[in-house]
Amino acid sequence: MYEFRICCFIDILGFKNHIDCSIDSDGNDIPAKITDVEDIINIARKILQEPHSIVNTKKVTQFSDSIIVSFRIEEKSGVFYALIDLLHIALEFAYRGYLTRGGISVGKLVHTEKHVFGPALNEAYELESKVAKFPRIILNSDILEIAKSFPLKINSSDDELESVMDCLALDDDGYYYIDYVEQAVHELNDDNYDLVPYLKSLRSTIIGGLKEEDLEVLPKFEWLKTKYNNYVSVIQKNISDWKDIDGDRDLLHEFKLLELI
């Protein structure tokens, strides 16, 4: 029977190209690239399959470049924990030059060890494939209402929604998306020391993508370029007020060296 579940459908963008690059022109394996792809899949699996003492109904299915995560809507703080997991995946992938796109919906779904199907999956797939367009994971607006309806016992509905919104940004088309650019600073192991290399790696990925000749691919990197430049501009504008790094001249210098694209 169907259950009412939150359904997240995530796609690894450019996965075919990454696979193509794992074999050279003579058809020989390129071990380093194969290991790189394996590492990416293992990262996602580790993040998503880590048990939560709170979210007990989570199911995860991964095949090729697609990941499906779901849980029953009544899970306390389930939306928040799902968004944190997906934020970590988007961040870890972006750090390694892989970008993600996805859709999060709510509705009827069957999700077992053997099967996953239902209207919620259809809608999540539609959001990912036809609406998201850019390297972003977007939400059906109903998700926010569910987050408010099922907070942790120690949270009010408003507190729960505030925690959820800390993972998100509102895009120009009115969709909320998981913000792995600006919100990365809160999820890295060391907020300041890890942020510069993360942004430099992201910048390198964007520059490489902007060289693509495929007219369908280019807008994705133009979108990410705008998000990156906006955040770096904020950093450059406010860096003198970052009192927590004022005493570290080397780190301050690293932040000042961040460049726009």
Phi and psi restraints in degrees (value plus and minus 20) as a CYANA .aco file:
   2 TYR   PHI     -88.6   -48.6
   2 TYR   PSI     128.6   168.6
   3 GLU   PHI    -139.3   -99.3
   3 GLU   PSI     133.4   173.4
   4 PHE   PHI    -102.2   -62.2
   4 PHE   PSI      95.7   135.7
   5 ARG   PHI    -156.0  -116.0
   5 ARG   PSI     132.1   172.1
   6 ILE   PHI     -98.5   -58.5
   6 ILE   PSI     113.2   153.2
   7 CYS   PHI    -145.8  -105.8
   7 CYS   PSI     106.2   146.2
   8 CYS   PHI    -134.6   -94.6
   8 CYS   PSI     102.1   142.1
   9 PHE   PHI    -134.4   -94.4
   9 PHE   PSI      99.1   139.1
  10 ILE   PHI    -141.0  -101.0
  10 ILE   PSI     117.3   157.3
  11 ASP   PHI    -142.6  -102.6
  11 ASP   PSI     119.2   159.2
  12 ILE   PHI    -109.1   -69.1
  12 ILE   PSI      92.5   132.5
  13 LEU   PHI     -89.2   -49.2
  13 LEU   PSI     122.5   162.5
  14 GLY   PHI      48.1    88.1
  14 GLY   PSI      -0.2    39.8
  15 PHE   PHI     -83.1   -43.1
  15 PHE   PSI     -57.0   -17.0
  16 LYS   PHI     -79.6   -39.6
  16 LYS   PSI     -61.8   -21.8
  17 ASN   PHI     -84.4   -44.4
  17 ASN   PSI     -59.6   -19.6
  18 HIS   PHI     -82.8   -42.8
  18 HIS   PSI     -60.1   -20.1
  19 ILE   PHI     -86.9   -46.9
  19 ILE   PSI     -63.7   -23.7
  20 ASP   PHI     -78.2   -38.2
  20 ASP   PSI     -55.2   -15.2
  21 CYS   PHI     -96.4   -56.4
  21 CYS   PSI     -25.4    14.6
  22 SER   PHI    -106.8   -66.8
  22 SER   PSI     -19.9    20.1
  23 ILE   PHI    -151.3  -111.3
  23 ILE   PSI     113.5   153.5
  24 ASP   PHI    -101.2   -61.2
  24 ASP   PSI    -199.6  -159.6
  25 SER   PHI     -84.0   -44.0
  25 SER   PSI     -39.3     0.7
  26 ASP   PHI    -114.6   -74.6
  26 ASP   PSI     -15.7    24.3
  27 GLY   PHI      65.0   105.0
  27 GLY   PSI      -8.8    31.2
  28 ASN   PHI    -108.9   -68.9
  28 ASN   PSI     127.5   167.5
  29 ASP   PHI     -84.1   -44.1
  29 ASP   PSI     126.0   166.0
  30 ILE   PHI    -131.9   -91.9
  30 ILE   PSI      75.1   115.1
  31 PRO   PHI     -73.7   -33.7
  31 PRO   PSI     -61.3   -21.3
  32 ALA   PHI     -81.9   -41.9
  32 ALA   PSI     -60.0   -20.0
  33 LYS   PHI     -92.6   -52.6
  33 LYS   PSI     -57.6   -17.6
  34 ILE   PHI     -82.1   -42.1
  34 ILE   PSI     -63.7   -23.7
  35 THR   PHI     -81.3   -41.3
  35 THR   PSI     -58.9   -18.9
  36 ASP   PHI     -80.3   -40.3
  36 ASP   PSI     -65.7   -25.7
  37 VAL   PHI     -85.3   -45.3
  37 VAL   PSI     -62.9   -22.9
  38 GLU   PHI     -80.1   -40.1
  38 GLU   PSI     -60.7   -20.7
  39 ASP   PHI     -82.1   -42.1
  39 ASP   PSI     -61.3   -21.3
  40 ILE   PHI     -81.3   -41.3
  40 ILE   PSI     -66.7   -26.7
  41 ILE   PHI     -83.3   -43.3
  41 ILE   PSI     -59.7   -19.7
  42 ASN   PHI     -87.8   -47.8
  42 ASN   PSI     -54.8   -14.8
  43 ILE   PHI     -81.9   -41.9
  43 ILE   PSI     -68.1   -28.1
  44 ALA   PHI     -80.9   -40.9
  44 ALA   PSI     -64.1   -24.1
  45 ARG   PHI     -83.1   -43.1
  45 ARG   PSI     -62.1   -22.1
  46 LYS   PHI     -84.3   -44.3
  46 LYS   PSI     -64.1   -24.1
  47 ILE   PHI     -85.5   -45.5
  47 ILE   PSI     -66.1   -26.1
  48 LEU   PHI     -98.5   -58.5
  48 LEU   PSI     -48.5    -8.5
  49 GLN   PHI    -115.6   -75.6
  49 GLN   PSI     -19.9    20.1
  50 GLU   PHI     -84.8   -44.8
  50 GLU   PSI     104.7   144.7
  51 PRO   PHI     -88.3   -48.3
  51 PRO   PSI     118.8   158.8
  52 HIS   PHI    -126.3   -86.3
  52 HIS   PSI     113.1   153.1
  53 SER   PHI     -90.3   -50.3
  53 SER   PSI     -36.0     4.0
  54 ILE   PHI    -117.8   -77.8
  54 ILE   PSI     -68.2   -28.2
  55 VAL   PHI    -108.7   -68.7
  55 VAL   PSI      79.0   119.0
  56 ASN   PHI    -115.1   -75.1
  56 ASN   PSI     -34.4     5.6
  57 THR   PHI    -126.6   -86.6
  57 THR   PSI      -4.4    35.6
  58 LYS   PHI     -89.4   -49.4
  58 LYS   PSI     115.7   155.7
  59 LYS   PHI    -145.0  -105.0
  59 LYS   PSI     123.4   163.4
  60 VAL   PHI    -151.6  -111.6
  60 VAL   PSI     110.8   150.8
  61 THR   PHI    -148.6  -108.6
  61 THR   PSI     109.6   149.6
  62 GLN   PHI    -148.6  -108.6
  62 GLN   PSI     110.9   150.9
  63 PHE   PHI    -166.9  -126.9
  63 PHE   PSI     108.7   148.7
  64 SER   PHI      30.9    70.9
  64 SER   PSI    -139.4   -99.4
  65 ASP   PHI    -119.7   -79.7
  65 ASP   PSI      -5.1    34.9
  66 SER   PHI    -138.7   -98.7
  66 SER   PSI     122.5   162.5
  67 ILE   PHI    -150.6  -110.6
  67 ILE   PSI     111.7   151.7
  68 ILE   PHI    -140.4  -100.4
  68 ILE   PSI     107.5   147.5
  69 VAL   PHI    -146.0  -106.0
  69 VAL   PSI     116.5   156.5
  70 SER   PHI    -166.8  -126.8
  70 SER   PSI     140.7   180.7
  71 PHE   PHI    -178.9  -138.9
  71 PHE   PSI     137.6   177.6
  72 ARG   PHI     -85.8   -45.8
  72 ARG   PSI     124.3   164.3
  73 ILE   PHI     -85.5   -45.5
  73 ILE   PSI     -44.5    -4.5
  74 GLU   PHI    -103.5   -63.5
  74 GLU   PSI     -17.1    22.9
  75 GLU   PHI     -81.1   -41.1
  75 GLU   PSI     106.8   146.8
  76 LYS   PHI     -85.8   -45.8
  76 LYS   PSI     103.4   143.4
  77 SER   PHI      41.6    81.6
  77 SER   PSI       0.7    40.7
  78 GLY   PHI     -81.5   -41.5
  78 GLY   PSI     -59.7   -19.7
  79 VAL   PHI     -82.7   -42.7
  79 VAL   PSI     -65.8   -25.8
  80 PHE   PHI     -80.0   -40.0
  80 PHE   PSI     -68.0   -28.0
  81 TYR   PHI     -85.7   -45.7
  81 TYR   PSI     -54.9   -14.9
  82 ALA   PHI     -85.4   -45.4
  82 ALA   PSI     -63.4   -23.4
  83 LEU   PHI     -85.0   -45.0
  83 LEU   PSI     -59.5   -19.5
  84 ILE   PHI     -82.4   -42.4
  84 ILE   PSI     -64.0   -24.0
  85 ASP   PHI     -79.0   -39.0
  85 ASP   PSI     -67.3   -27.3
  86 LEU   PHI     -90.0   -50.0
  86 LEU   PSI     -52.9   -12.9
  87 LEU   PHI     -83.1   -43.1
  87 LEU   PSI     -61.6   -21.6
  88 HIS   PHI     -86.2   -46.2
  88 HIS   PSI     -58.7   -18.7
  89 ILE   PHI     -84.5   -44.5
  89 ILE   PSI     -68.8   -28.8
  90 ALA   PHI     -79.5   -39.5
  90 ALA   PSI     -60.1   -20.1
  91 LEU   PHI     -87.9   -47.9
  91 LEU   PSI     -70.6   -30.6
  92 GLU   PHI     -83.3   -43.3
  92 GLU   PSI     -59.6   -19.6
  93 PHE   PHI     -84.7   -44.7
  93 PHE   PSI     -68.2   -28.2
  94 ALA   PHI     -80.4   -40.4
  94 ALA   PSI     -56.3   -16.3
  95 TYR   PHI     -78.1   -38.1
  95 TYR   PSI     -51.0   -11.0
  96 ARG   PHI    -123.4   -83.4
  96 ARG   PSI      -8.6    31.4
  97 GLY   PHI      67.8   107.8
  97 GLY   PSI      -8.5    31.5
  98 TYR   PHI    -129.5   -89.5
  98 TYR   PSI     117.2   157.2
  99 LEU   PHI    -134.6   -94.6
  99 LEU   PSI     133.1   173.1
 100 THR   PHI    -141.3  -101.3
 100 THR   PSI     134.7   174.7
 101 ARG   PHI    -162.4  -122.4
 101 ARG   PSI     124.2   164.2
 102 GLY   PHI    -186.0  -146.0
 102 GLY   PSI     152.8   192.8
 103 GLY   PHI    -156.7  -116.7
 103 GLY   PSI     122.8   162.8
 104 ILE   PHI    -142.7  -102.7
 104 ILE   PSI     103.3   143.3
 105 SER   PHI    -149.8  -109.8
 105 SER   PSI     158.1   198.1
 106 VAL   PHI    -157.7  -117.7
 106 VAL   PSI     120.9   160.9
 107 GLY   PHI     144.7   184.7
 107 GLY   PSI    -181.7  -141.7
 108 LYS   PHI    -100.1   -60.1
 108 LYS   PSI     115.1   155.1
 109 LEU   PHI    -174.5  -134.5
 109 LEU   PSI     122.0   162.0
 110 VAL   PHI    -126.0   -86.0
 110 VAL   PSI     102.6   142.6
 111 HIS   PHI    -159.7  -119.7
 111 HIS   PSI      85.2   125.2
 112 THR   PHI    -145.8  -105.8
 112 THR   PSI    -195.1  -155.1
 113 GLU   PHI     -84.9   -44.9
 113 GLU   PSI     -46.1    -6.1
 114 LYS   PHI    -124.3   -84.3
 114 LYS   PSI     -48.6    -8.6
 115 HIS   PHI    -154.2  -114.2
 115 HIS   PSI     129.0   169.0
 116 VAL   PHI    -167.2  -127.2
 116 VAL   PSI      98.0   138.0
 117 PHE   PHI    -183.5  -143.5
 117 PHE   PSI     142.3   182.3
 118 GLY   PHI     120.0   160.0
 118 GLY   PSI     148.9   188.9
 119 PRO   PHI     -76.9   -36.9
 119 PRO   PSI     -55.1   -15.1
 120 ALA   PHI     -83.8   -43.8
 120 ALA   PSI     -58.8   -18.8
 121 LEU   PHI     -88.5   -48.5
 121 LEU   PSI     -60.9   -20.9
 122 ASN   PHI     -78.4   -38.4
 122 ASN   PSI     -63.3   -23.3
 123 GLU   PHI     -89.3   -49.3
 123 GLU   PSI     -61.6   -21.6
 124 ALA   PHI     -81.8   -41.8
 124 ALA   PSI     -60.6   -20.6
 125 TYR   PHI     -85.5   -45.5
 125 TYR   PSI     -60.3   -20.3
 126 GLU   PHI     -82.3   -42.3
 126 GLU   PSI     -62.6   -22.6
 127 LEU   PHI     -80.8   -40.8
 127 LEU   PSI     -64.1   -24.1
 128 GLU   PHI     -87.3   -47.3
 128 GLU   PSI     -67.3   -27.3
 129 SER   PHI    -105.4   -65.4
 129 SER   PSI     -47.0    -7.0
 130 LYS   PHI    -139.7   -99.7
 130 LYS   PSI     -40.0     0.0
 131 VAL   PHI    -130.4   -90.4
 131 VAL   PSI     -65.2   -25.2
 132 ALA   PHI     -78.6   -38.6
 132 ALA   PSI     -66.3   -26.3
 133 LYS   PHI      42.7    82.7
 133 LYS   PSI     -66.8   -26.8
 134 PHE   PHI    -121.4   -81.4
 134 PHE   PSI     153.7   193.7
 135 PRO   PHI     -93.4   -53.4
 135 PRO   PSI      55.1    95.1
 136 ARG   PHI    -166.9  -126.9
 136 ARG   PSI     133.3   173.3
 137 ILE   PHI    -127.8   -87.8
 137 ILE   PSI      93.7   133.7
 138 ILE   PHI    -125.6   -85.6
 138 ILE   PSI     140.9   180.9
 139 LEU   PHI    -137.5   -97.5
 139 LEU   PSI     120.4   160.4
 140 ASN   PHI     -85.8   -45.8
 140 ASN   PSI     115.3   155.3
 141 SER   PHI     -80.9   -40.9
 141 SER   PSI     -43.5    -3.5
 142 ASP   PHI     -82.9   -42.9
 142 ASP   PSI     -42.9    -2.9
 143 ILE   PHI     -81.2   -41.2
 143 ILE   PSI     -58.6   -18.6
 144 LEU   PHI     -85.8   -45.8
 144 LEU   PSI     -57.8   -17.8
 145 GLU   PHI     -86.8   -46.8
 145 GLU   PSI     -56.7   -16.7
 146 ILE   PHI     -86.8   -46.8
 146 ILE   PSI     -59.8   -19.8
 147 ALA   PHI     -78.1   -38.1
 147 ALA   PSI     -62.8   -22.8
 148 LYS   PHI     -87.4   -47.4
 148 LYS   PSI     -53.0   -13.0
 149 SER   PHI     -97.3   -57.3
 149 SER   PSI     -42.6    -2.6
 150 PHE   PHI    -150.4  -110.4
 150 PHE   PSI      47.0    87.0
 151 PRO   PHI    -101.8   -61.8
 151 PRO   PSI     148.5   188.5
 152 LEU   PHI     -81.8   -41.8
 152 LEU   PSI     134.8   174.8
 153 LYS   PHI     -80.3   -40.3
 153 LYS   PSI     -50.3   -10.3
 154 ILE   PHI    -103.4   -63.4
 154 ILE   PSI     -26.2    13.8
 155 ASN   PHI    -127.6   -87.6
 155 ASN   PSI     125.6   165.6
 156 SER   PHI     -99.4   -59.4
 156 SER   PSI     148.9   188.9
 157 SER   PHI     -79.4   -39.4
 157 SER   PSI     -59.7   -19.7
 158 ASP   PHI     -88.2   -48.2
 158 ASP   PSI     -58.6   -18.6
 159 ASP   PHI     -82.2   -42.2
 159 ASP   PSI     -63.2   -23.2
 160 GLU   PHI     -83.1   -43.1
 160 GLU   PSI     -65.1   -25.1
 161 LEU   PHI     -83.6   -43.6
 161 LEU   PSI     -57.9   -17.9
 162 GLU   PHI     -82.0   -42.0
 162 GLU   PSI     -61.4   -21.4
 163 SER   PHI     -83.3   -43.3
 163 SER   PSI     -61.5   -21.5
 164 VAL   PHI     -83.8   -43.8
 164 VAL   PSI     -65.0   -25.0
 165 MET   PHI     -85.6   -45.6
 165 MET   PSI     -43.4    -3.4
 166 ASP   PHI     -85.1   -45.1
 166 ASP   PSI     -38.1     1.9
 167 CYS   PHI    -110.3   -70.3
 167 CYS   PSI     -30.7     9.3
 168 LEU   PHI    -137.2   -97.2
 168 LEU   PSI     144.5   184.5
 169 ALA   PHI    -158.9  -118.9
 169 ALA   PSI     131.4   171.4
 170 LEU   PHI    -115.1   -75.1
 170 LEU   PSI     103.6   143.6
 171 ASP   PHI    -109.3   -69.3
 171 ASP   PSI     151.8   191.8
 172 ASP   PHI     -83.3   -43.3
 172 ASP   PSI     -45.5    -5.5
 173 ASP   PHI    -109.9   -69.9
 173 ASP   PSI     -13.0    27.0
 174 GLY   PHI      70.6   110.6
 174 GLY   PSI     -20.1    19.9
 175 TYR   PHI    -113.0   -73.0
 175 TYR   PSI     117.7   157.7
 176 TYR   PHI    -101.2   -61.2
 176 TYR   PSI     122.6   162.6
 177 TYR   PHI    -157.6  -117.6
 177 TYR   PSI     136.5   176.5
 178 ILE   PHI     -91.6   -51.6
 178 ILE   PSI      99.1   139.1
 179 ASP   PHI    -113.2   -73.2
 179 ASP   PSI      74.5   114.5
 180 TYR   PHI    -112.3   -72.3
 180 TYR   PSI     -13.3    26.7
 181 VAL   PHI    -115.0   -75.0
 181 VAL   PSI     -88.5   -48.5
 182 GLU   PHI     -95.6   -55.6
 182 GLU   PSI     -55.7   -15.7
 183 GLN   PHI     -97.9   -57.9
 183 GLN   PSI     -26.9    13.1
 184 ALA   PHI     -77.6   -37.6
 184 ALA   PSI     -53.9   -13.9
 185 VAL   PHI     -78.6   -38.6
 185 VAL   PSI     -48.8    -8.8
 186 HIS   PHI    -105.2   -65.2
 186 HIS   PSI     -34.1     5.9
 187 GLU   PHI    -131.4   -91.4
 187 GLU   PSI     -30.2     9.8
 188 LEU   PHI     -91.9   -51.9
 188 LEU   PSI     135.6   175.6
 189 ASN   PHI     -80.5   -40.5
 189 ASN   PSI     -60.7   -20.7
 190 ASP   PHI    -147.4  -107.4
 190 ASP   PSI      88.4   128.4
 191 ASP   PHI     -65.8   -25.8
 191 ASP   PSI     -71.9   -31.9
 192 ASN   PHI    -104.2   -64.2
 192 ASN   PSI     -67.9   -27.9
 193 TYR   PHI     -89.3   -49.3
 193 TYR   PSI     -48.0    -8.0
 194 ASP   PHI    -110.9   -70.9
 194 ASP   PSI     -35.6     4.4
 195 LEU   PHI     -89.8   -49.8
 195 LEU   PSI     -62.7   -22.7
 196 VAL   PHI     -81.5   -41.5
 196 VAL   PSI     -71.3   -31.3
 197 PRO   PHI     -82.4   -42.4
 197 PRO   PSI     -53.4   -13.4
 198 TYR   PHI     -82.9   -42.9
 198 TYR   PSI     -68.4   -28.4
 199 LEU   PHI     -86.5   -46.5
 199 LEU   PSI     -55.2   -15.2
 200 LYS   PHI     -86.0   -46.0
 200 LYS   PSI     -60.5   -20.5
 201 SER   PHI     -85.4   -45.4
 201 SER   PSI     -62.4   -22.4
 202 LEU   PHI     -82.5   -42.5
 202 LEU   PSI     -61.5   -21.5
 203 ARG   PHI     -80.6   -40.6
 203 ARG   PSI     -63.0   -23.0
 204 SER   PHI     -82.5   -42.5
 204 SER   PSI     -61.3   -21.3
 205 THR   PHI     -82.7   -42.7
 205 THR   PSI     -62.2   -22.2
 206 ILE   PHI     -85.5   -45.5
 206 ILE   PSI     -64.8   -24.8
 207 ILE   PHI     -80.5   -40.5
 207 ILE   PSI     -62.1   -22.1
 208 GLY   PHI     -82.7   -42.7
 208 GLY   PSI     -60.9   -20.9
 209 GLY   PHI     -88.3   -48.3
 209 GLY   PSI     -51.2   -11.2
 210 LEU   PHI     -90.3   -50.3
 210 LEU   PSI     -32.3     7.7
 211 LYS   PHI    -107.6   -67.6
 211 LYS   PSI     -25.7    14.3
 212 GLU   PHI     -83.2   -43.2
 212 GLU   PSI     120.4   160.4
 213 GLU   PHI    -111.7   -71.7
 213 GLU   PSI     -33.3     6.7
 214 ASP   PHI     -90.5   -50.5
 214 ASP   PSI      98.1   138.1
 215 LEU   PHI     -89.4   -49.4
 215 LEU   PSI     -34.7     5.3
 216 GLU   PHI    -104.9   -64.9
 216 GLU   PSI     -46.0    -6.0
 217 VAL   PHI    -104.2   -64.2
 217 VAL   PSI     -59.1   -19.1
 218 LEU   PHI     -74.4   -34.4
 218 LEU   PSI     -64.6   -24.6
 219 PRO   PHI     -79.3   -39.3
 219 PRO   PSI     -49.1    -9.1
 220 LYS   PHI     -83.5   -43.5
 220 LYS   PSI     -62.0   -22.0
 221 PHE   PHI     -99.4   -59.4
 221 PHE   PSI     -46.9    -6.9
 222 GLU   PHI     -85.1   -45.1
 222 GLU   PSI     -61.4   -21.4
 223 TRP   PHI     -80.6   -40.6
 223 TRP   PSI     -68.8   -28.8
 224 LEU   PHI     -87.1   -47.1
 224 LEU   PSI     -54.5   -14.5
 225 LYS   PHI     -78.9   -38.9
 225 LYS   PSI     -63.3   -23.3
 226 THR   PHI     -82.3   -42.3
 226 THR   PSI     -64.1   -24.1
 227 LYS   PHI     -84.6   -44.6
 227 LYS   PSI     -62.6   -22.6
 228 TYR   PHI     -82.1   -42.1
 228 TYR   PSI     -70.4   -30.4
 229 ASN   PHI     -82.1   -42.1
 229 ASN   PSI     -59.3   -19.3
 230 ASN   PHI     -80.5   -40.5
 230 ASN   PSI     -63.7   -23.7
 231 TYR   PHI     -90.5   -50.5
 231 TYR   PSI     -63.7   -23.7
 232 VAL   PHI     -84.0   -44.0
 232 VAL   PSI     -55.9   -15.9
 233 SER   PHI     -81.9   -41.9
 233 SER   PSI     -59.8   -19.8
 234 VAL   PHI     -84.1   -44.1
 234 VAL   PSI     -63.1   -23.1
 235 ILE   PHI     -79.6   -39.6
 235 ILE   PSI     -68.9   -28.9
 236 GLN   PHI     -83.1   -43.1
 236 GLN   PSI     -56.0   -16.0
 237 LYS   PHI     -90.9   -50.9
 237 LYS   PSI     -56.7   -16.7
 238 ASN   PHI    -126.0   -86.0
 238 ASN   PSI     -15.9    24.1
 239 ILE   PHI     -81.9   -41.9
 239 ILE   PSI     -50.6   -10.6
 240 SER   PHI     -86.9   -46.9
 240 SER   PSI     -38.1     1.9
 241 ASP   PHI    -113.4   -73.4
 241 ASP   PSI     -21.6    18.4
 242 TRP   PHI    -101.4   -61.4
 242 TRP   PSI      59.1    99.1
 243 LYS   PHI     -82.6   -42.6
 243 LYS   PSI     -44.9    -4.9
 244 ASP   PHI     -92.1   -52.1
 244 ASP   PSI     -31.7     8.3
 245 ILE   PHI    -140.6  -100.6
 245 ILE   PSI     -15.7    24.3
 246 ASP   PHI     -80.4   -40.4
 246 ASP   PSI     -49.6    -9.6
 247 GLY   PHI    -101.8   -61.8
 247 GLY   PSI     -27.8    12.2
 248 ASP   PHI    -130.2   -90.2
 248 ASP   PSI      75.5   115.5
 249 ARG   PHI     -86.1   -46.1
 249 ARG   PSI     -57.3   -17.3
 250 ASP   PHI     -84.0   -44.0
 250 ASP   PSI     -63.5   -23.5
 251 LEU   PHI     -87.4   -47.4
 251 LEU   PSI     -60.9   -20.9
 252 LEU   PHI     -80.1   -40.1
 252 LEU   PSI     -60.1   -20.1
 253 HIS   PHI     -84.0   -44.0
 253 HIS   PSI     -59.9   -19.9
 254 GLU   PHI     -81.3   -41.3
 254 GLU   PSI     -63.3   -23.3
 255 PHE   PHI     -84.0   -44.0
 255 PHE   PSI     -58.9   -18.9
 256 LYS   PHI     -88.2   -48.2
 256 LYS   PSI     -42.4    -2.4
 257 LEU   PHI    -103.1   -63.1
 257 LEU   PSI     -29.8    10.2
 258 LEU   PHI     -78.8   -38.8
 258 LEU   PSI     114.3   154.3
 259 GLU   PHI    -135.2   -95.2
 259 GLU   PSI     128.9   168.9
 260 LEU   PHI     -95.7   -55.7
 260 LEU   PSI     143.6   183.6
